[in-house]
Amino acid sequence: MNHERIVILIKKLALESDKQALAILAPAELTPSQFKIIKFLFWQGDTHIRQVDIEKHFSMTNPTVTGLLKNLEEKGWIRREANPEDSRSKIICLTDAALARKEELYAYGEQIEDALIHDLTEKEREMLEKLLKKLVKQV
C-alpha cells in the first residue's frame, strides 16, 4: 500500500474539516484553531492551564499559541490570570461570557463532526475512531 496516499488523504481530510468548521463557526467569529483551544479549556475545567500546556496538547509552536490567545482575549473569550503556583507564568481562563456559551460551543462541535462523518455508518465511525487513535499514538 502506498503510505504517501494515506498521508495525503489525512491532510485533505484536515483541510476539509477546517473548511467546514470555518463556515459553522462563522456566527461565533471563531477560527477552527481558536475553537479547539476554547474546547480544550472547557474540558480541563478548573485545572490551571498555562500557555505551554496548550502548546504541548496541540503540538503548536509558542508564537502560534501566543497569537491565538491574544485574539481570543481581544474577543472576550479568555483572560490571563496570575498563576498561584508559579509567579513567572499566567493561567488561561475562560471568561464568564465564554462559559455562558458552553452549550452553543458544544453544538458547533457536533455540527463540525457530523459534517465530516455523516455518510459513515455507526460501525464505520467506530472503526475510523479506533484507527485514528492508533495512528495518533504512533506519532
C-alpha positions in Angstrom: 0.0 0.0 0.0 1.2 3.5 -0.8 1.7 5.3 2.5 2.1 8.7 0.9 -1.5 8.3 -0.4 -2.7 7.8 3.2 -0.8 10.9 4.3 -2.3 13.0 1.5 -5.8 11.7 2.4 -5.3 12.6 6.0 -4.1 16.1 5.0 -7.1 16.6 2.7 -9.4 15.5 5.5 -7.9 18.0 7.9 -8.3 20.8 5.3 -11.9 19.8 4.6 -12.6 19.7 8.3 -11.2 23.2 8.7 -13.1 24.5 5.7 -16.4 23.2 7.1 -15.6 24.3 10.6 -14.9 27.9 9.4 -18.4 28.0 7.9 -20.1 26.5 11.0 -18.1 28.8 13.4 -18.7 32.0 11.4 -21.6 33.2 13.7 -19.3 32.9 16.7 -16.5 34.7 14.9 -14.0 31.9 15.7 -11.4 30.1 13.7 -11.1 26.3 14.0 -7.9 26.7 16.0 -9.4 29.2 18.4 -12.4 26.9 18.8 -10.1 23.9 19.6 -8.4 25.9 22.4 -11.7 27.0 23.9 -13.0 23.4 23.8 -9.7 22.3 25.5 -10.2 24.9 28.2 -13.8 23.7 28.8 -12.6 20.0 29.0 -10.0 21.0 31.6 -12.5 22.5 33.9 -10.9 24.1 37.0 -7.4 22.8 36.1 -4.8 25.6 35.9 -3.9 25.6 32.2 -0.8 27.5 31.1 0.1 28.5 27.5 2.8 25.8 27.5 0.1 23.2 28.2 -1.9 24.3 25.1 1.3 24.2 23.1 2.1 20.6 24.1 -1.5 19.3 23.8 -1.9 20.6 20.2 1.8 20.3 19.2 1.7 24.0 18.3 4.6 26.5 18.5 4.8 29.2 21.1 4.3 32.1 18.5 1.2 30.3 17.1 -0.4 29.9 20.5 0.5 33.4 21.6 -1.3 34.8 18.6 -4.4 32.6 19.1 -4.6 33.5 22.8 -4.1 37.2 22.0 -7.1 37.1 19.6 -9.2 35.1 22.0 -8.5 37.6 24.7 -9.4 40.6 22.5 -12.7 38.9 21.5 -13.5 38.4 25.2 -13.3 34.5 25.3 -10.4 34.2 27.7 -8.4 36.1 30.3 -5.0 35.6 31.7 -4.5 35.4 35.5 -1.5 35.1 37.8 -0.6 31.5 38.4 -0.8 30.9 42.1 1.7 28.0 41.8 4.3 29.9 39.7 4.5 33.7 39.6 6.5 33.5 36.3 3.6 32.2 34.4 -0.1 33.0 33.7 -3.0 30.7 33.6 -5.5 30.8 30.8 -9.2 31.1 32.0 -12.5 31.2 30.1 -14.4 34.4 30.7 -17.9 34.4 32.1 -19.2 35.3 28.6 -17.4 32.2 27.2 -18.8 30.0 30.0 -22.3 31.2 29.2 -21.9 30.0 25.6 -20.8 26.5 26.5 -23.9 24.7 25.1 -23.7 26.7 21.9 -20.0 25.8 21.5 -20.7 22.1 22.1 -23.4 22.3 19.4 -20.8 23.7 17.0 -18.5 20.8 17.7 -21.3 18.3 17.0 -22.1 20.1 13.7 -18.4 20.1 12.6 -18.1 16.4 13.3 -21.4 15.5 11.7 -20.5 17.4 8.6 -17.4 15.2 8.2 -18.8 11.8 9.1 -22.4 12.0 8.2 -22.0 9.4 5.4 -20.5 6.8 7.7 -22.4 4.1 9.4 -22.0 3.7 13.2 -19.7 0.8 12.7 -17.5 2.8 10.2 -17.4 5.7 12.7 -16.2 3.4 15.5 -13.6 1.9 13.2 -12.4 5.3 12.0 -12.1 6.5 15.6 -10.1 3.3 16.5 -7.8 3.6 13.6 -7.1 7.3 14.1 -6.4 6.8 17.8 -4.0 4.0 16.8 -2.2 6.3 14.3 -2.0 9.2 16.7 -0.4 7.1 19.4 2.4 6.3 16.8 3.3 9.9 16.4 
